[in-house]
Amino acid sequence: MAKKVLVVDDEKLIVKGIRFSLEQDGMEVECAYDGEEALRMATDNEYDMILLDIMLPKMDGFEVCQHIREFSSVPIVMLTAKGDDMDKILGLEYGADDYITKPFNILEVKARIKAIMRRTAASMPKKENASLIESGDLKMDCESRRLFVKDKEINLTAKEFDLLELLVTNPNKVYSRESLLNLVWGYEYPGDVRTVDVHVRRMREKIESNPSEPKYVHTKWGVGYYYRADK
């Protein structure tokens, strides 16, 4: 089945170029040109990926990303201005999985999209023999990619789920930020270790009753992060 991508940008030439290139690779592409239209389409349809520009009319990309995260864990890649690190960090804060800097090479965009789709697809069947993981009050259904804490469902982004799944399936193993970046985002990912810190912080805010005193995802100071379900 063809992968379905939503491309959101108010620059129609950019959208046209991305759409043509992705369709050449057999993907199904739909387009939106402002934030409100993008949110409406994301609400009414299911996509395998959303490419989302930050500077949009009516509602900016940060707001759109934040609203989408209220109901979906679809991978979101933000399109940011060249060299604007704050936009990249904010994009991750609002729930984006990755970012691509403008002006971009369309071959890089396609490679990044395919890499994220491969990792998302690969993460679903790999736990067939242990699709349901229970650890204390935490339950992960790796097949449906759903998380429950104290029987309450928690909505994680695709990357947050991947990160937590890796830690939960390897309890008490301490992973450095560099290792997590490579294992969860991939060796070709151009970001830095701040990406990991942002995702851990956002994940803790969702799963921990007191994020400053975590029960599940712990910090080994000077080393990295590990999972242990405290009683």
C-alpha positions in Angstrom: 0.0 0.0 0.0 1.3 3.4 -0.9 2.5 5.6 1.9 0.4 8.7 2.4 2.1 12.0 3.1 0.6 15.5 4.0 2.8 18.4 2.8 2.1 21.7 4.4 3.7 25.0 3.2 2.3 28.3 2.0 4.9 28.5 -0.8 3.1 26.6 -3.5 6.3 26.1 -5.6 7.9 24.2 -2.7 4.8 22.1 -2.2 4.6 21.4 -5.9 8.3 20.3 -6.0 8.0 18.0 -3.0 4.7 16.5 -4.2 6.2 15.7 -7.6 9.3 14.1 -6.2 7.4 12.0 -3.6 4.9 10.9 -6.2 7.7 9.8 -8.4 8.6 7.4 -5.6 5.1 6.0 -5.5 3.8 7.9 -2.5 0.4 9.4 -2.2 0.7 13.1 -1.4 -1.9 15.6 -0.2 -1.2 19.3 0.3 -2.3 22.1 2.6 -1.3 25.8 2.4 -2.2 27.2 5.8 -2.3 26.0 9.4 -6.1 25.6 9.7 -6.4 23.6 6.6 -3.5 21.4 7.7 -5.1 20.7 11.1 -8.5 19.9 9.5 -6.9 17.5 7.0 -4.9 15.8 9.8 -8.0 15.4 11.8 -10.1 13.9 9.0 -7.5 11.6 7.4 -4.7 9.2 8.4 -1.2 9.9 7.1 2.1 8.0 7.4 4.0 11.3 7.7 3.4 15.0 7.8 5.9 17.6 6.4 5.0 20.8 8.3 6.4 24.3 7.6 6.7 26.6 10.7 5.7 29.9 9.1 2.1 29.4 8.0 -0.9 31.7 7.6 -3.8 31.5 10.1 -2.0 29.1 12.5 1.7 28.5 12.7 3.4 25.1 12.4 4.0 24.9 16.2 0.3 25.2 17.0 -0.6 22.7 14.3 1.9 20.2 15.6 0.7 20.7 19.2 -3.0 20.2 18.2 -2.2 17.1 16.1 -0.3 15.6 19.1 -3.5 15.7 21.1 -5.0 12.9 18.9 -2.2 11.4 16.8 1.3 10.0 17.0 1.9 10.3 13.2 5.6 11.2 12.5 5.9 15.0 11.9 8.9 16.6 10.2 9.2 20.4 10.7 10.6 22.6 7.9 12.7 25.3 9.6 14.6 28.4 8.5 18.3 27.9 7.9 20.4 28.0 11.1 17.5 28.8 13.4 18.3 26.4 16.3 15.5 27.8 18.4 12.9 26.8 15.8 14.3 23.2 15.8 14.2 23.0 19.6 10.7 24.4 19.8 9.6 22.0 17.1 10.7 19.1 19.2 9.1 20.6 22.3 5.8 20.7 20.5 6.0 17.1 19.5 7.8 17.0 16.2 9.9 13.9 15.4 12.5 15.5 13.2 13.3 18.7 11.3 14.7 19.7 7.9 16.4 23.0 7.3 15.4 25.3 4.4 16.7 25.6 1.7 16.9 21.8 1.4 17.9 19.3 -1.2 14.9 17.2 -2.2 17.1 14.1 -2.2 17.8 14.7 1.5 14.1 15.2 2.2 13.2 11.9 0.5 16.0 10.1 2.3 14.9 11.4 5.6 11.3 10.6 5.0 12.1 7.0 3.9 14.4 6.5 6.9 11.7 7.6 9.4 9.1 5.5 7.7 11.5 2.4 7.8 12.1 2.9 11.5 8.4 3.4 12.2 7.4 0.3 10.3 10.3 -1.8 11.8 9.3 -0.9 15.3 5.8 -2.4 15.0 6.4 -6.1 14.2 9.6 -6.6 16.0 8.0 -7.5 19.3 5.6 -10.1 18.0 6.4 -12.5 20.8 6.2 -9.9 23.5 3.8 -7.4 22.1 2.4 -6.6 25.6 5.0 -5.4 28.1 3.9 -4.9 31.7 6.2 -3.2 34.3 4.7 -2.0 37.5 1.8 0.4 36.7 3.1 0.7 33.1 1.7 -1.3 30.2 3.0 -1.1 26.6 1.2 -2.7 23.6 4.0 -2.7 21.1 1.9 -4.0 18.3 -0.8 -1.2 18.5 1.8 1.2 19.9 -0.4 2.2 22.9 0.8 3.1 26.4 -1.1 2.9 29.6 0.0 4.1 33.0 -2.3 3.1 35.9 -4.8 2.0 33.3 -4.9 5.5 31.8 -3.9 5.7 28.1 -1.0 8.1 27.5 -0.5 9.6 24.0 3.1 9.6 23.0 4.7 10.8 19.8 6.2 8.2 17.5 9.7 9.0 18.7 8.7 9.1 22.4 7.2 5.6 22.1 10.3 4.3 20.3 12.5 5.8 23.0 10.4 4.4 25.9 10.1 1.0 24.2 13.9 0.7 23.9 14.4 1.6 27.6 11.5 -0.6 28.9 12.7 -3.7 27.0 16.2 -3.2 28.4 15.5 -2.4 32.1 18.4 -1.0 34.2 20.6 -0.7 31.1 22.1 2.8 31.0 22.1 4.4 27.5 24.2 7.4 26.7 22.5 10.2 24.8 24.7 9.5 21.8 23.6 5.8 21.8 19.9 6.8 22.1 20.3 9.3 19.3 21.8 6.6 17.1 19.4 3.8 18.1 16.1 5.7 18.0 16.8 8.4 15.4 19.3 6.6 13.3 23.0 7.2 12.5 22.1 9.5 9.6 20.2 11.9 11.8 21.9 15.3 11.8 20.6 16.5 15.2 22.5 16.6 18.5 22.0 15.1 22.0 19.6 17.9 23.0 17.1 16.1 20.9 17.2 13.2 23.3 17.0 15.5 26.4 13.9 17.3 25.0 12.1 14.0 24.2 12.9 12.5 27.7 11.6 15.7 29.3 8.4 15.7 27.3 7.9 11.9 27.9 8.4 12.3 31.7 5.8 15.1 31.7 3.3 12.6 30.3 4.1 9.4 32.2 5.4 10.6 35.5 3.2 11.9 38.3 6.2 14.0 39.4 8.6 14.5 36.5 11.3 16.0 38.8 11.3 12.7 40.8 10.8 10.1 38.0 9.5 6.7 38.8 10.2 5.1 35.4 12.8 6.9 33.3 15.8 7.8 35.4 19.0 9.8 34.8 22.5 8.4 35.4 24.3 11.7 35.9 27.1 12.2 33.4 26.2 9.0 31.6 22.6 8.9 30.2 19.2 7.4 30.8 17.7 4.1 32.0 14.4 2.5 32.8 13.5 1.1 36.3 9.9 0.9 37.6 10.2 2.1 41.2 7.7 0.7 43.7 
